[in-house]
Amino acid sequence: MAATIDEIKAKDVNVPLIFEQDTRLPLITMQLVFKNSGSISDKTKAGLSKFSAKMINEGTKELGSSAFAEALESRAIHISATSGKETFVIELGCLKEEFDEGLKYLQMLLRDPNLTPEVIKKIKTATLGSLANKESDFDYIASNELKKLLFEGSVLAQPSLGSIESVKSIELDDVQNFIKENIVSSKLIVVVGGDTDVEEVKSKALKIINSLSIGSDSKVEKCEIVAEPRESVIKKDTQQAYVYFGSPYNISIDSDDYYKARVATFILGAGGFGSRLMEEIRVKRGLAYSAYARIDVSKSSSSMNGHLQTKLESLEEAKKSVKAIVEDFVKNGVKKSELEQTKKFLLGSEPLRVETMSQRLNRTFMEYYNGQKLGHSDEELERIKNLELKDLNKFIKEHREILDMSFAIVTK
């Protein structure tokens, strides 16, 4: 059965419900997805959203972290909170027979999260330890530096985990305010799949919704990329050079041409072996083991970015090669054989992208979240199937902005 879009009528708000029934196994999964509550909402302190998720994962004040975890484990119930770029998700997974019990614990957690000075201290220590370890993770350093270059002056310039300074500054009030503003029914989308029916889900989820404060919905803010290409070189004790690059990509998530961008980027660098970057940089020039480029298009931003590692002595050559490959791509477009090969892969691998219930639920969620109609993904595949070379190359030539590349480099 395909996933469907419905709604739950609560007393003061109608909450969207994305649902798929799957009776093959006696399992149920429920996600409470809160819009505009991920790292994009970290306006005051970098890392606050992810920090708040870790706090929620510490159980209830009444039971404490260990007893709450043991109570769930004894019934094979899983409850966890995670923070993405634009959304904050609290997930419940359990056996069908434990669904009521799982909802009971979820409601306890929402009503009485373990927000205490002791837990703040514990999470702070663990997060600072993790950030200290990342000082020798040169991919992490280069990736964050690229974000800083591309999104200077906006919330996306910050590392989503926060910095050592920002994490040290997080207090109990900050987490309480985050939860008060973001874990609210007006921002909520409920996603449920498994061995249950839609009416049961509506009646049971209604209790959860009514226990939340209504709050207010808000739109995701679009963060524009700095137009002028820039470069930042960070010196570290490294045996390799880490090259991260990115540029603006003038396309929106709801654009009619998005499928062309998907095909173009697959050929340029998202397709692994056989992609332009991999072929030129690894196979022909032997400059790197791997090289990738992809597009990151969401409500909050739109960019092309990529990365590679190379020998210290071939850093400049690798950088010039990336620029030359992208320039040739924009100027001359792609070949018929590349387009046909990409079509075969994208259309042939489609069944793998929708073989599990969670994949199908996520696809329907993304269609709804992006303001697309149900079945948009199937329409996009049909458009890819019928895409002609001249139309793709015209599209590629129109997007010269990807040539305005900024580089973040970690080298010796």
C-alpha positions as CSV (number, residue, x, y, z in Angstrom):
1,M,0.0,0.0,0.0
2,A,1.3,3.4,-0.9
3,A,1.8,6.2,1.6
4,T,-1.1,8.7,1.8
5,I,-1.5,12.3,3.1
6,D,-4.3,13.0,5.6
7,E,-4.8,15.2,8.6
8,I,-5.6,15.0,12.2
9,K,-8.1,17.6,13.4
10,A,-7.0,18.7,16.9
11,K,-8.9,21.3,18.9
12,D,-7.0,24.3,17.6
13,V,-4.9,23.1,14.7
14,N,-5.1,20.6,11.8
15,V,-2.0,18.5,11.8
16,P,-0.9,16.8,8.5
17,L,-0.6,13.0,8.7
18,I,1.5,10.9,6.3
19,F,0.5,7.3,6.7
20,E,1.3,3.9,5.2
21,Q,-0.2,0.6,6.3
22,D,2.1,-2.4,6.2
23,T,0.8,-5.5,7.9
24,R,3.7,-7.9,6.9
25,L,5.4,-7.4,10.3
26,P,3.7,-6.5,13.6
27,L,5.7,-3.2,13.8
28,I,4.8,0.5,14.1
29,T,6.9,3.5,13.6
30,M,5.8,7.1,14.4
31,Q,7.7,10.3,13.7
32,L,6.8,13.7,15.1
33,V,8.4,16.1,12.6
34,F,8.7,19.8,13.6
35,K,9.3,22.2,10.8
36,N,11.8,25.0,10.9
37,S,13.3,23.6,14.1
38,G,16.6,22.2,13.0
39,S,20.0,23.9,12.8
40,I,18.4,26.6,10.6
41,S,16.7,27.8,13.9
42,D,20.0,28.3,15.8
43,K,19.8,32.0,15.6
44,T,21.1,32.7,19.1
45,K,23.6,29.9,19.8
46,A,25.2,27.6,17.2
47,G,24.5,23.9,18.0
48,L,21.4,24.5,20.2
49,S,19.0,22.4,18.2
50,K,21.3,19.3,18.2
51,F,22.1,20.0,21.9
52,S,18.4,20.0,22.7
53,A,17.9,16.7,20.9
54,K,20.5,15.2,23.1
55,M,18.8,16.6,26.2
56,I,15.4,15.0,25.1
57,N,17.3,11.7,24.7
58,E,18.0,11.7,28.4
59,G,14.6,10.5,29.4
60,T,12.2,12.1,31.9
61,K,12.9,14.1,35.1
62,E,10.8,11.6,37.1
63,L,12.5,8.4,36.0
64,G,15.9,9.8,35.0
65,S,18.0,8.7,32.1
66,S,18.9,5.1,33.1
67,A,15.4,4.1,34.4
68,F,13.7,5.6,31.4
69,A,16.0,3.8,29.0
70,E,15.6,0.5,30.9
71,A,11.8,0.8,30.9
72,L,11.8,1.2,27.1
73,E,14.4,-1.6,26.5
74,S,12.4,-4.1,28.6
75,R,9.5,-3.7,26.0
76,A,11.7,-3.3,22.9
77,I,10.5,0.3,22.5
78,H,12.7,2.9,20.8
79,I,12.3,6.6,21.3
80,S,14.9,9.1,20.1
81,A,15.2,12.8,19.1
82,T,17.3,14.0,16.2
83,S,17.9,17.4,14.6
84,G,18.5,18.0,10.9
85,K,19.1,21.2,8.9
86,E,15.4,22.3,8.8
87,T,13.5,19.8,10.9
88,F,13.5,18.4,14.5
89,V,12.3,14.8,14.7
90,I,11.1,12.7,17.7
91,E,10.7,9.0,16.7
92,L,8.9,6.1,18.3
93,G,9.4,2.5,17.1
94,C,7.9,-0.6,18.7
95,L,6.0,-3.8,18.3
96,K,2.3,-3.4,17.5
97,E,1.3,-4.8,20.9
98,E,3.5,-2.2,22.6
99,F,2.2,0.9,20.7
100,D,0.0,2.1,23.5
101,E,2.8,1.7,26.0
102,G,5.2,3.5,23.6
103,L,2.8,6.4,23.2
104,K,2.5,6.6,27.0
105,Y,6.3,6.9,27.4
106,L,6.4,9.4,24.5
107,Q,3.8,11.5,26.2
108,M,5.7,11.4,29.5
109,L,8.9,12.5,27.7
110,L,7.1,15.4,26.0
111,R,5.5,16.5,29.3
112,D,8.5,16.1,31.5
113,P,11.9,16.0,29.7
114,N,14.9,15.6,32.0
115,L,16.0,19.2,31.8
116,T,18.2,19.6,34.8
117,P,21.6,21.2,35.5
118,E,23.2,17.8,35.9
119,V,22.0,16.7,32.5
120,I,23.1,20.0,30.9
121,K,26.6,19.4,32.4
122,K,26.7,15.8,31.1
123,I,25.7,16.7,27.5
124,K,28.0,19.7,27.5
125,T,31.0,17.5,28.5
126,A,30.2,14.9,25.9
127,T,29.6,17.5,23.1
128,L,32.8,19.4,24.0
129,G,34.7,16.0,23.9
130,S,33.3,15.2,20.5
131,L,34.2,18.7,19.2
132,A,37.7,18.3,20.6
133,N,38.1,15.0,18.7
134,K,36.9,16.8,15.5
135,E,40.0,19.1,15.6
136,S,41.9,16.3,13.9
137,D,39.0,15.4,11.5
138,F,40.2,17.4,8.5
139,D,37.1,16.6,6.3
140,Y,34.9,18.1,9.1
141,I,37.2,21.2,9.3
142,A,37.2,21.8,5.6
143,S,33.5,21.2,5.2
144,N,32.7,23.7,8.0
145,E,35.1,26.2,6.5
146,L,33.3,26.0,3.2
147,K,30.0,26.7,4.8
148,K,31.5,29.7,6.5
149,L,32.7,31.0,3.1
150,L,29.5,30.3,1.2
151,F,26.9,31.4,3.8
152,E,28.8,34.2,5.6
153,G,26.4,36.3,7.7
154,S,23.7,33.7,7.9
155,V,22.8,30.9,10.3
156,L,24.1,28.2,7.8
157,A,27.6,29.6,8.2
158,Q,27.7,28.0,11.7
159,P,28.7,24.4,12.3
160,S,25.5,22.5,13.1
161,L,27.1,20.9,16.1
162,G,28.2,24.3,17.4
163,S,31.6,25.6,18.3
164,I,33.4,25.0,21.6
165,E,32.5,28.6,22.6
166,S,28.8,28.3,21.7
167,V,28.3,24.9,23.4
168,K,30.0,26.2,26.6
169,S,27.5,29.1,26.6
170,I,24.4,27.0,26.3
171,E,22.3,27.1,29.5
172,L,19.2,25.4,30.8
173,D,17.1,28.4,29.8
174,D,18.2,28.1,26.2
175,V,17.1,24.5,25.9
176,Q,13.8,25.2,27.7
177,N,13.1,28.2,25.3
178,F,14.1,26.0,22.3
179,I,11.5,23.3,23.3
180,K,8.9,26.0,24.1
181,E,9.3,27.6,20.7
182,N,9.7,24.5,18.5
183,I,8.1,21.4,20.0
184,V,4.6,22.8,19.2
185,S,1.6,21.5,17.3
186,S,1.5,24.3,14.8
187,K,4.9,23.2,13.4
188,L,4.1,19.5,13.5
189,I,3.8,16.9,10.8
190,V,3.0,13.3,12.0
191,V,4.5,10.4,9.9
192,V,3.3,6.9,10.7
193,G,3.8,3.5,9.1
194,G,3.2,-0.1,10.0
195,D,0.6,-2.6,11.2
196,T,-2.2,-0.3,12.2
197,D,-5.0,1.6,10.5
198,V,-5.4,5.3,9.8
199,E,-8.3,5.8,12.2
200,E,-6.5,4.2,15.1
201,V,-3.5,6.4,14.4
202,K,-5.6,9.6,14.3
203,S,-7.3,8.9,17.6
204,K,-4.0,8.0,19.4
205,A,-1.9,10.7,17.9
206,L,-4.6,13.3,18.8
207,K,-3.8,12.8,22.5
208,I,-0.1,13.6,21.8
209,I,-1.0,16.6,19.7
210,N,-3.4,18.0,22.4
211,S,-0.7,17.6,25.0
212,L,1.6,20.0,23.1
213,S,1.3,23.8,23.3
214,I,0.1,25.3,20.0
215,G,2.9,27.8,19.5
216,S,3.2,29.4,16.1
217,D,4.3,28.2,12.7
218,S,7.1,29.9,10.9
219,K,8.6,29.8,7.4
220,V,12.1,28.5,6.7
221,E,14.4,31.5,5.9
222,K,16.3,31.3,2.6
223,C,20.1,31.8,3.1
224,E,21.7,33.2,0.0
225,I,25.3,32.3,-1.0
226,V,27.9,35.0,-1.1
227,A,28.3,35.8,-4.8
228,E,32.0,36.5,-4.9
229,P,34.2,33.4,-5.1
230,R,36.6,33.1,-2.1
231,E,39.3,30.9,-0.8
232,S,40.4,29.9,2.7
233,V,43.5,27.8,3.5
234,I,43.8,26.2,6.9
235,K,47.2,24.8,7.9
236,K,47.3,21.6,9.9
237,D,49.7,18.7,10.5
238,T,48.3,16.5,7.7
239,Q,49.7,14.1,5.2
240,Q,47.0,14.9,2.6
241,A,45.4,18.1,1.2
242,Y,41.6,18.2,1.8
243,V,39.9,20.3,-1.0
244,Y,36.3,21.3,-0.5
245,F,34.6,23.5,-3.1
246,G,31.1,25.1,-3.5
247,S,29.2,27.6,-5.6
248,P,25.7,29.0,-5.9
249,Y,23.1,27.0,-7.8
250,N,20.2,29.1,-8.9
251,I,17.3,26.6,-8.7
252,S,14.6,26.1,-6.1
253,I,13.3,22.8,-4.7
254,D,9.9,23.3,-6.4
255,S,11.4,24.3,-9.8
256,D,10.1,22.5,-12.9
257,D,13.8,22.1,-14.0
258,Y,14.9,20.3,-10.8
259,Y,15.0,16.9,-12.6
260,K,17.5,18.4,-15.1
261,A,19.7,19.5,-12.3
262,R,19.6,16.0,-10.8
263,V,20.7,14.4,-14.1
264,A,23.4,17.1,-14.8
265,T,25.0,16.8,-11.3
266,F,24.9,13.0,-11.5
267,I,27.0,13.2,-14.7
268,L,29.3,15.8,-13.3
269,G,30.2,14.3,-9.9
270,A,27.4,12.6,-8.0
271,G,27.5,9.3,-10.0
272,G,30.7,7.9,-8.5
273,F,32.8,5.9,-11.0
274,G,32.0,7.1,-14.5
275,S,31.2,10.7,-13.4
276,R,33.2,13.5,-15.1
277,L,35.1,14.4,-11.9
278,M,36.0,10.8,-11.0
279,E,37.0,10.0,-14.5
280,E,39.2,13.1,-15.0
281,I,40.7,13.5,-11.6
282,R,41.2,9.8,-10.5
283,V,41.4,7.8,-13.7
284,K,43.1,10.2,-16.2
285,R,45.2,12.4,-13.9
286,G,45.7,10.1,-10.8
287,L,45.3,13.1,-8.5
288,A,42.9,11.6,-6.0
289,Y,41.2,8.3,-5.0
290,S,37.8,9.9,-5.3
291,A,36.2,13.2,-6.2
292,Y,32.5,14.1,-5.9
293,A,30.1,17.0,-6.6
294,R,26.5,17.2,-5.7
295,I,23.7,19.7,-5.4
296,D,22.2,20.6,-2.1
297,V,18.8,22.2,-2.8
298,S,16.3,22.7,0.0
299,K,14.0,25.4,1.3
300,S,16.9,27.1,3.2
301,S,19.6,27.0,0.5
302,S,20.7,26.0,-3.0
303,S,24.3,25.2,-3.8
304,M,26.6,22.9,-5.7
305,N,29.4,21.5,-3.6
306,G,32.1,18.8,-3.8
307,H,35.3,17.5,-2.3
308,L,38.4,15.5,-2.9
309,Q,41.7,14.5,-1.1
310,T,45.0,14.8,-2.9
311,K,48.7,14.6,-2.2
312,L,50.2,17.8,-0.7
313,E,52.3,18.4,-3.7
314,S,49.4,18.1,-6.2
315,L,47.1,20.5,-4.4
316,E,47.3,23.3,-7.0
317,E,46.9,20.9,-9.9
318,A,43.9,19.3,-8.3
319,K,42.3,22.7,-7.7
320,K,42.9,23.8,-11.3
321,S,41.6,20.5,-12.6
322,V,38.3,20.9,-10.8
323,K,37.8,24.4,-12.2
324,A,38.7,23.2,-15.7
325,I,36.4,20.2,-15.6
326,V,33.4,22.3,-14.4
327,E,34.2,25.0,-17.0
328,D,34.2,22.4,-19.8
329,F,31.0,20.9,-18.4
330,V,29.2,24.2,-18.5
331,K,30.6,25.2,-21.9
332,N,30.2,22.0,-23.8
333,G,27.5,20.1,-21.9
334,V,27.3,16.3,-21.8
335,K,27.4,13.6,-24.4
336,K,24.5,11.4,-25.6
337,S,26.2,8.3,-24.1
338,E,26.5,10.0,-20.6
339,L,22.8,11.0,-20.7
340,E,21.7,7.5,-21.7
341,Q,23.9,5.8,-19.0
342,T,22.5,8.2,-16.4
343,K,18.9,7.5,-17.4
344,K,19.6,3.7,-17.2
345,F,21.0,4.1,-13.7
346,L,18.4,6.5,-12.2
347,L,15.4,4.6,-13.7
348,G,16.9,1.1,-13.1
349,S,17.8,1.8,-9.5
350,E,14.4,3.4,-8.7
351,P,12.9,0.2,-7.1
352,L,15.8,0.2,-4.6
353,R,14.8,3.7,-3.5
354,V,11.2,2.7,-2.6
355,E,11.6,-0.9,-1.4
356,T,11.1,-0.3,2.3
357,M,8.2,1.4,4.1
358,S,10.5,4.0,5.6
359,Q,11.8,5.0,2.2
360,R,8.2,5.3,0.8
361,L,7.1,7.3,3.9
362,N,10.1,9.6,3.6
363,R,9.4,10.2,-0.2
364,T,5.8,11.1,0.5
365,F,6.9,13.3,3.4
366,M,9.4,15.2,1.2
367,E,6.8,15.7,-1.6
368,Y,4.4,17.2,1.0
369,Y,7.1,19.2,2.7
370,N,8.3,20.7,-0.5
371,G,4.8,21.7,-1.6
372,Q,4.6,19.1,-4.4
373,K,1.6,16.9,-5.2
374,L,1.5,13.2,-4.3
375,G,3.3,11.2,-7.0
376,H,5.6,14.0,-8.0
377,S,8.6,11.6,-7.8
378,D,7.1,9.3,-10.4
379,E,6.4,12.3,-12.7
380,E,10.0,13.3,-12.3
381,L,11.2,9.9,-13.3
382,E,9.0,10.1,-16.4
383,R,10.6,13.5,-17.2
384,I,14.1,12.0,-16.8
385,K,13.1,9.2,-19.1
386,N,12.0,11.6,-21.8
387,L,14.8,14.2,-21.3
388,E,16.5,15.1,-24.6
389,L,20.2,15.9,-24.9
390,K,19.6,19.4,-26.4
391,D,17.3,20.4,-23.5
392,L,19.8,19.1,-20.8
393,N,22.7,20.9,-22.4
394,K,20.7,24.2,-22.7
395,F,19.9,23.9,-19.0
396,I,23.6,23.2,-18.1
397,K,24.8,26.3,-20.1
398,E,22.3,28.5,-18.4
399,H,23.8,27.8,-15.0
400,R,27.1,29.5,-15.3
401,E,26.9,30.5,-11.6
402,I,28.4,27.1,-10.7
403,L,31.7,28.4,-12.1
404,D,31.9,30.9,-9.2
405,M,33.6,28.4,-6.9
406,S,34.8,29.0,-3.4
407,F,37.5,26.7,-2.0
408,A,38.1,25.6,1.6
409,I,41.4,23.8,1.9
410,V,43.2,22.0,4.7
411,T,46.9,21.4,4.0
412,K,50.2,21.2,5.7
